[in-house]
Structure formats: C-alpha cells, structure tokens
Amino acid sequence: MQKNSELTEILQACAVNADETSAEPIDLALLWRELVNGEVRVMQSFASEERCYLLLERGREHRPRARIPQSRKIRILESLFFLGAQKNVALEFGVSLSSVAGVTKECLLALGLPCKPSRVSPLVIAAAHAARGDSIVCWGRASQFSHAGATYRVVSFARPDSDLARYLTPAQYEVIRLRVEGMSHTEIAVCRHRSRRTIANQLAESFRRLGVSGRAELIRCLITQPQAVLGRKPVRRRAPPRQREQTPLSA
C-alpha cells in the first residue's frame, strides 16, 4: 500500500499532466455551485509557479453525499471570502464571532477543506466571487484522469499573484506567493530558512507596499479589482554596479 505522501505526489503529478494535455474551459461559478451542492468535494489543493489546482472527487459516486450546510451558513462562508474579517461577517449577520468561526469550519469541512480560512485556495475564493458575479476571473481549466481504478477531476486557474514581482523586492515576492498559497509564517520561515520575525516583517512591508491589510484582502483585490493593487507604483530596482575597466599592464 502506498504511503499517503507518495500517493499525494503521484496524484498531483497526474493532475498537472491532465491539466496540461486535456483540459477544457470551465466556468468557475459552476465549480462553486457544484461544491456547495455536494456534487464534488476537494481532495487536495496545491499550486505550481504558474497555476493553482484543485483535485476533486465526485461526492455522490465515491462516498455518501456529505451533509451540506444550510444556505444561510453558506452565505456566511461566502461573506467571509468577500469581507475578509470575521468581525465584519459577524456584524453583517448579527451573530457572534464564535458562531462565525463554527459555521465557517462546518462549511469548509463539507467542501472537503479541513483547514482555516487563511489556508483556503485562491481558486476556491475565485469560484465564490465568480458565482457572485463580481470577479474578473471567471474561467479556469477542467480535466480528469484515472489512477488505481478511481477517476479524479482537476480544476486549475492562473495564479492571480503572478504580476506582483514589479511591486516587490525578490524576497518579498517569494514570501507573498507562499502566503497566497496558504502557508503560515512559521512554514514560510522553514521553507525560506529565515526566522519567523524576518518573514513577518517581509510580509508586513509587502502588504504595506501593495496597499492591503493581509492575505484575504490581497486575494480579493486581485480577483475583483486588480488595478487597486497592480496600478501602484512599481518598486525601483537598483542597477547593477558598473565594473571598472581594467587597464592592461604594460609589457
């Protein structure tokens, strides 16, 4: 029996290959409707340098249909994606912060996402915005493949943070991309071989330069109004030092 880590790597490699060779366009609004209706569930979410991916299984074929939360609970989850902060959602719906946290956890589990909102794939957030009709990112790619007798579905879209390099230093750009993927400060510090304090400082300065408060607002802006971020003044790059011409030694 294959270890979980080995199976994960195999499925991700198959997903990327299927996405590159046999993908067709998919309306991301349709993806969101399938998720909230329990027709598909997320098995894995991951990212490459260019794209974000969701590996899906069909909810009705591979397991009993998951209990989908009531529509009000789904709306609370969607509002968290739209508003960013739990306190804002609590005010909108007139509920406590603990209620928002509980509902969010329940909804994410039903979608196949046993994680905190700060780790949810940008592709899932983009799908929710597409269903709402306020996203400029409305299309992705869908494909499928088979492995060990099971059929899997893949959905991907181009990373929304790919144009941020002009506005950040190389180090800031790398930590922002990892944060967009859902990594925590500690995980980024391990990945980058830096202290957690260094990563926190780099992220804070990056968000300041981009004019956003954090990951949630950055992803929301990139999906719905990218000019709010990409219309900012690019960072000035230092020109490489000029090399002094060597005067040949006299013979």
KOLLUMGU-737113 format. One record per residue: x negated, y, z of N, C-alpha, C in turn; residue in three letters. Coordinates in steps of 0.02 Angstrom, whole numbers, padded with zeros to 5 digits, always signed. Atoms other than C-alpha are relative to their C-alpha. Example, Ala and Ser with C-alpha at 12.3 -4.5 7.8 and 13.67 -1.06 7.14 Angstrom:
BEGIN
-00045-00059+00000-00615-00225+00390-00045+00060+00000ala +00042-00059-00003-00684-00053+00357+00039+00055+00037ser 
END
This chain:
BEGIN
-00043-00061+00000+00000+00000+00000-00044+00062+00000met +00041-00060+00006-00069+00169-00049+00011+00046+00061gln -00005-00048-00054-00107+00294+00087+00038+00060-00025lys -00041-00057+00019+00003+00447+00091-00040+00053-00038asn +00041-00051+00033-00140+00564+00043-00017-00020-00072ser +00015+00024+00067-00186+00456-00106+00061+00005-00045glu -00061-00003+00038-00005+00445-00163+00016+00073-00017leu -00012-00071+00012+00012+00634-00145-00042+00026-00058thr +00045-00022+00054-00139+00664-00257+00022-00029-00067glu -00022+00032+00062-00075+00540-00386+00062+00034-00028ile -00063-00031+00022+00099+00617-00392-00012+00071-00024leu +00014-00068+00022+00029+00793-00404-00035+00000-00068gln +00034+00004+00065-00087+00743-00547+00050-00018-00055ala -00051+00018+00049+00059+00660-00637+00047+00058-00014cys -00045-00057+00008+00167+00814-00607-00031+00053-00044ala +00034-00050+00041+00039+00932-00681-00005-00023-00073val +00005+00026+00068+00014+00819-00832+00067+00003-00036asn -00066-00003+00031+00201+00805-00863+00020+00072-00016ala -00017-00070+00010+00220+00993-00845-00037+00028-00062asp +00040-00026+00056+00083+01024-00974+00018-00033-00066glu -00010+00037+00062+00140+00894-01101+00073-00007-00021thr -00069+00014+00019+00329+00875-01095+00051+00046+00032ser -00046-00045-00036+00405+01024-01005+00047+00037-00048ala -00049-00040+00036+00560+01116-01064+00022+00058+00046glu -00021-00057-00042+00628+01285-01005+00058-00019+00046pro -00055+00010-00047+00741+01286-00853+00018+00067+00032ile -00025-00060-00034+00848+01425-00781-00009-00011+00075asp +00014+00008-00071+00787+01450-00603+00064+00006+00043leu -00064-00003-00036+00964+01496-00549+00032-00069+00004ala -00026+00069+00000+01015+01319-00598-00037-00042+00051leu +00039+00037-00049+00873+01249-00493+00026+00014+00071leu -00025-00017-00067+00937+01344-00339+00068-00033+00013trp -00066+00032-00009+01115+01280-00366-00007-00074+00012arg +00010+00072-00011+01051+01101-00379-00027-00013+00070glu +00028+00009-00067+00952+01122-00218+00054+00008+00054leu -00050-00012-00054+01094+01195-00114+00059-00047-00005val -00053+00049+00007+01218+01069-00185-00022-00071+00018asn +00025+00065-00019+01107+00924-00133-00013-00047-00058gly +00013+00042+00058+01081+00861-00310-00073-00019-00006glu +00071+00015-00002+00893+00870-00290-00028+00022+00068val +00035-00020-00061+00775+00883-00141-00074+00006-00015arg +00071-00010+00010+00597+00944-00131-00039-00055+00035val +00045+00049-00029+00468+00808-00104-00067+00033+00018met +00064-00034-00010+00312+00915-00121+00003+00068-00035gln +00012-00064+00034+00267+01094-00161-00074+00013+00003ser +00071-00013+00003+00093+01142-00217-00013+00051-00055phe +00016-00052+00049+00002+01267-00327-00069-00015-00030ala +00065+00001+00033-00140+01274-00452-00023+00072-00007ser +00024-00068+00011-00239+01425-00507+00050+00041-00040glu -00045-00035+00044-00104+01468-00634+00074-00006+00017glu -00072+00013-00007+00062+01393-00578+00017-00026+00070arg -00028+00030-00060+00171+01345-00430+00045-00057-00022cys -00036+00061+00018+00252+01172-00432+00046-00023+00056tyr -00043+00037-00045+00397+01082-00351+00007-00071-00028leu -00012+00070+00019+00404+00892-00356+00066-00019+00034leu -00068+00011-00024+00587+00843-00338+00020-00073-00007leu -00033+00064+00008+00685+00685-00309+00075+00012-00002glu -00072-00009+00005+00868+00665-00352+00033-00022+00065arg -00030+00014-00066+00969+00673-00191+00049-00057+00000gly -00052+00051+00000+01106+00557-00246-00025-00069-00023arg +00024+00063+00027+01001+00423-00331-00047-00036+00047glu +00052+00031-00040+00858+00393-00210+00017-00008+00073his -00019+00004-00070+00945+00415-00043+00071+00026+00007arg -00066-00029-00010+01116+00453+00029-00004+00076-00001pro +00001-00072+00007+01162+00632-00006-00009+00034+00068arg +00013-00036-00062+01093+00747+00127+00060+00045+00017ala -00054-00043-00022+01219+00843+00229-00020+00073-00014arg +00017-00068+00019+01219+01015+00151+00034+00049+00049ile -00029-00048-00048+01244+01159+00274+00057+00040-00032pro -00056-00041+00024+01399+01268+00260-00027+00060-00039gln +00021-00054+00044+01395+01408+00134-00024+00061+00039ser +00023-00057-00040+01377+01540+00271-00072-00010+00022arg +00069+00014-00020+01218+01454+00330-00048+00009-00059lys +00041-00009+00059+01151+01450+00153-00010+00074-00014ile +00006-00072+00010+01188+01636+00139-00049+00031+00049arg +00049-00025-00049+01087+01666+00297-00071-00015-00024ile +00065+00017+00027+00940+01573+00220-00018+00046-00059leu +00013-00043+00058+00957+01672+00058-00016+00071+00023glu +00013-00068-00025+00963+01835+00156-00069+00005+00030ser +00068-00001-00026+00802+01787+00242-00050+00009-00057leu +00043-00009+00058+00722+01773+00070+00005+00072-00027phe -00011-00066+00028+00799+01939+00018-00024+00056+00046phe +00016-00053-00048+00771+02040+00177-00067-00008+00033leu +00067+00011-00025+00611+01959+00239-00005-00013+00075gly +00008+00006-00073+00627+01982+00428+00063-00029+00031ala -00057+00032-00033+00737+01875+00540+00044+00051+00037gln -00040-00050-00036+00790+02028+00641+00048+00036-00047lys -00044-00032+00049+00861+02108+00483+00059-00045-00017asn -00053+00049+00015+00960+01949+00444+00048-00004+00059val -00042+00003-00060+01022+01941+00624+00048+00059+00003ala -00042-00060+00000+01088+02119+00610+00053-00004-00054leu -00048+00003+00055+01171+02087+00442+00058-00047+00016glu -00052+00050-00013+01266+01933+00503+00029+00005+00071phe -00026-00008-00067+01292+01989+00683-00012-00061+00043gly +00017+00059-00040+01205+01838+00759-00067+00012+00034val +00063-00008-00037+01056+01812+00874-00059-00024-00043ser +00061+00023+00034+00877+01786+00818-00008-00076+00004leu +00006+00073-00008+00881+01609+00888+00048-00036-00048ser -00047+00031+00047+01035+01572+00781-00028+00002-00071ser +00031-00005+00067+00946+01635+00625-00055-00053-00007val +00055+00049+00002+00795+01526+00667+00028-00071-00007ala -00029+00067+00002+00904+01372+00696+00032-00015-00067gly -00032+00010+00065+01006+01395+00538-00052-00007-00055val +00053+00004+00051+00850+01426+00435-00033-00068+00000thr +00031+00066-00005+00770+01266+00498+00046-00054-00028lys -00048+00050+00025+00928+01166+00462+00005+00001-00076glu -00007-00006+00072+00944+01233+00286-00062-00024-00037cys +00062+00021+00033+00762+01208+00241-00009-00076+00003leu +00004+00073-00005+00768+01028+00304+00046-00032-00051leu -00047+00027+00049+00921+00997+00195-00027+00005-00071ala +00029-00008+00066+00825+01061+00044-00063-00042-00010leu +00061+00039+00004+00678+00947+00084-00062+00040+00017gly +00055-00044-00018+00570+01085+00158-00008+00003+00076leu +00010+00000-00073+00519+01040+00336-00056+00047+00020pro +00054-00049-00012+00419+01200+00358+00031+00065+00024cys -00021-00067-00018+00428+01377+00422+00015+00041-00063lys -00013-00042+00059+00498+01512+00306-00063+00030-00030pro +00062-00029+00024+00322+01583+00294-00040-00047-00044ser +00035+00049+00042+00269+01424+00203+00040-00020-00062arg -00043+00019+00056+00412+01411+00078-00032+00022-00065val +00031-00014+00065+00350+01403-00102+00031+00062-00032ser -00028-00057+00038+00368+01564-00204+00049-00022-00053pro -00046+00025+00051+00457+01456-00333+00070-00008+00029leu -00066+00006-00033+00599+01418-00210+00030+00069+00010val -00024-00069-00012+00612+01603-00165+00022+00031-00066ile -00018-00027+00066+00613+01650-00350+00066-00030-00024ala -00062+00032+00021+00753+01524-00382+00060+00032+00036ala -00054-00032-00037+00859+01602-00244+00015+00069-00027ala -00010-00066+00029+00832+01775-00316+00031-00004-00069his -00028+00008+00067+00872+01713-00492+00075-00014+00005ala -00071+00015-00009+01038+01643-00429+00038+00063+00022ala -00032-00063-00021+01074+01813-00351+00004+00050-00058arg -00001-00044+00058+01035+01899-00516-00043+00061+00005gly +00043-00059-00008+00902+02020-00455-00073-00014-00015asp +00069+00019+00014+00746+01930-00516-00016+00011-00073ser +00022-00004+00069+00646+01969-00671-00033-00066-00021ile +00028+00066+00013+00575+01792-00657+00058-00049+00001val -00061+00040+00003+00723+01689-00717-00011-00070-00030cys +00012+00063+00034+00642+01545-00810-00063-00034+00024trp +00059+00039-00016+00523+01406-00767-00005-00057-00051gly +00007+00059+00043+00474+01238-00842+00020-00061+00039arg -00023+00061-00032+00551+01068-00803-00021-00060-00042ala +00019+00062+00033+00491+00893-00844+00011-00057+00049ser -00006+00057-00045+00494+00718-00771-00051-00053-00018gln +00046+00055+00012+00383+00566-00753+00020-00057+00046phe -00014+00059-00041+00390+00391-00681-00064-00025+00031ser +00057+00030-00035+00275+00311-00554+00026-00053+00048his -00017+00055-00044+00289+00143-00467+00075-00013+00002ala -00071+00016+00005+00467+00119-00528+00047+00056+00019gly -00041-00057-00019+00529+00289-00470-00009+00056-00050ala +00002-00057+00045+00571+00440-00577+00002+00064+00040thr +00006-00063-00035+00521+00612-00520+00010+00058-00049tyr -00010-00060+00039+00565+00785-00581-00049+00053+00022arg +00048-00053-00014+00443+00930-00592+00027+00066-00025val -00017-00068+00022+00483+01115-00598-00059+00044+00018val +00056-00044-00013+00349+01249-00613+00015+00070-00028ser -00001-00066+00031+00328+01434-00647-00068+00033+00011phe +00064-00034-00004+00182+01551-00674-00005+00037+00067ala +00010-00033-00064+00109+01618-00512+00015+00075-00006arg -00016-00072+00004+00180+01792-00477-00057+00045+00023pro +00056-00041-00028+00016+01848-00395-00060+00002-00046asp +00058+00006+00043-00095+01821-00546-00030+00067-00022ser +00024-00066+00022-00111+02008-00585-00027+00043+00057asp +00021-00040-00058-00165+02063-00411-00075+00012+00003leu +00073-00007-00004-00352+02048-00445-00022+00071-00013ala +00019-00069+00017-00355+02225-00515+00006+00047+00060arg -00015-00045-00055-00296+02298-00350-00036-00019+00065tyr +00033+00025-00060-00403+02199-00227-00072-00018-00014leu +00068+00026+00008-00582+02151-00197+00005-00075-00012thr -00003+00073+00012-00626+01972-00247+00017-00040+00063pro -00015+00036-00063-00623+01915-00064+00073+00009+00020ala -00069-00013-00018-00456+01998-00031+00048-00037-00047gln -00042+00035+00049-00384+01924-00190+00006-00074+00017tyr +00000+00072-00016-00433+01748-00137+00043-00014+00062glu -00040+00013-00060-00356+01762+00037+00074+00014-00012val -00070-00014+00016-00196+01840-00031+00031-00059-00038ile -00027+00056+00038-00175+01697-00154+00014-00061+00045arg -00010+00055-00046-00196+01569-00016+00059+00013+00046leu -00057-00018-00043-00072+01663+00093+00065-00006-00039arg -00060+00007+00041+00054+01669-00050+00019-00073-00007val -00013+00072+00004+00036+01480-00065+00031-00027+00064glu -00030+00022-00062+00091+01469+00117-00049-00020+00054gly +00050+00017-00050-00073+01440+00208+00003+00049+00058met +00003-00043-00058-00086+01507+00385-00069+00034+00004ser +00064-00034-00009-00225+01623+00444-00055-00051+00017his +00050+00049-00021-00314+01476+00526-00020-00045-00058thr +00015+00043+00057-00301+01366+00371-00042+00037-00052glu +00041-00039+00047-00369+01505+00262-00070+00008+00026ile +00067-00007-00030-00513+01531+00383-00041-00062-00009ala +00036+00064+00010-00559+01347+00372-00018-00007-00073val +00012+00007+00072-00542+01348+00182-00055+00047-00024cys +00048-00051+00022-00647+01507+00164-00064+00001+00041arg +00059+00002-00043-00774+01464+00300-00013+00069+00031his +00004-00064-00034-00737+01627+00389+00036-00005+00067arg -00035-00001-00063-00674+01674+00561+00073+00020-00012ser -00070-00018+00006-00488+01694+00590+00009+00076+00002arg -00004-00073-00004-00517+01876+00636-00016+00032-00068arg +00018-00026+00066-00603+01907+00469+00057-00007-00049thr -00056+00013+00045-00458+01829+00374+00058+00047+00016ile -00054-00045-00019-00331+01930+00474-00013+00071-00023ala +00018-00068+00022-00424+02091+00435+00005+00007-00076asn -00004-00002+00073-00438+02049+00250+00072+00000-00024gln -00070+00001+00019-00253+02009+00239+00034+00066+00016leu -00031-00063-00019-00203+02166+00332-00019+00056-00048ala +00023-00051+00047-00309+02276+00218+00030-00012-00069glu -00029+00016+00066-00243+02184+00064+00073+00022-00003ser -00070-00021-00001-00062+02211+00114+00006+00076+00000phe -00001-00073-00002-00100+02394+00151-00012+00028-00070arg +00016-00024+00067-00177+02418-00022+00058-00011-00048arg -00055+00017+00045-00027+02335-00104+00065+00035+00021leu -00058-00037-00022+00096+02439-00003+00057-00043+00025gly -00051+00045-00027+00188+02292+00077-00017-00017+00072val +00010+00016-00070+00211+02232+00255-00027-00069+00012ser +00023+00068-00010+00167+02050+00228+00019-00045-00058gly -00011+00048+00053+00190+01891+00126+00071+00004-00028arg -00070+00002+00023+00381+01895+00119+00015+00059-00046ala -00014-00059+00041+00389+02073+00053-00040-00001-00064glu +00041+00004+00060+00246+02043-00069+00032-00045-00052leu -00032+00046+00047+00331+01892-00147+00064+00029-00027ile -00063-00030+00022+00498+01981-00153-00012+00054-00051arg +00015-00054+00048+00421+02132-00241-00025-00028-00066cys +00027+00029+00062+00325+02025-00366+00055-00033-00042leu -00053+00034+00036+00485+01933-00410+00054+00048-00025ile -00056-00044+00016+00610+02076-00412-00019+00068-00028thr +00021-00066+00024+00515+02239-00440-00076+00005+00002gln +00073+00004-00002+00332+02204-00482-00035+00067-00006pro +00034-00065+00007+00295+02385-00527-00011+00035+00067gln +00011-00029-00067+00312+02429-00343-00069-00019+00026ala +00066+00024-00020+00152+02329-00320-00051+00011-00055val +00048-00001+00055+00071+02321-00491-00007+00069-00031leu +00008-00068+00025+00097+02506-00525-00047+00042+00041gly +00045-00036-00044-00026+02554-00391-00068+00011-00033arg +00065-00016+00029-00199+02622-00422-00047-00060+00008lys +00046+00057-00005-00322+02482-00464-00061+00017+00043pro +00060-00011-00041-00471+02460-00349-00059+00015-00045val +00059-00017+00039-00631+02537-00412-00055-00051+00012arg +00054+00049-00005-00767+02412-00449-00067+00036-00005arg +00067-00029+00004-00946+02457-00415-00037-00029-00060arg +00040+00024+00057-01054+02448-00568-00062-00035+00026ala +00061+00034-00022-01198+02326-00553-00060+00046-00004pro +00058-00045+00001-01362+02411-00512-00041-00009-00063pro +00041+00003+00061-01466+02455-00663-00070-00025+00018arg +00068+00026-00012-01627+02360-00675-00052+00049-00028gln +00054-00045+00022-01782+02467-00684-00043-00035-00052arg +00041+00029+00053-01879+02439-00843-00071-00010+00025glu +00068+00016-00020-02045+02355-00814-00049+00027-00051gln +00054-00025+00044-02197+02443-00885-00053-00054-00007thr +00049+00054+00008-02310+02313-00961-00069+00021+00025pro +00068-00013-00024-02482+02300-00882-00047+00008-00059leu +00049-00011+00054-02623+02365-00986-00046-00060-00003ser +00046+00056+00009-02734+02232-01059-00068+00018+00029ala 
END
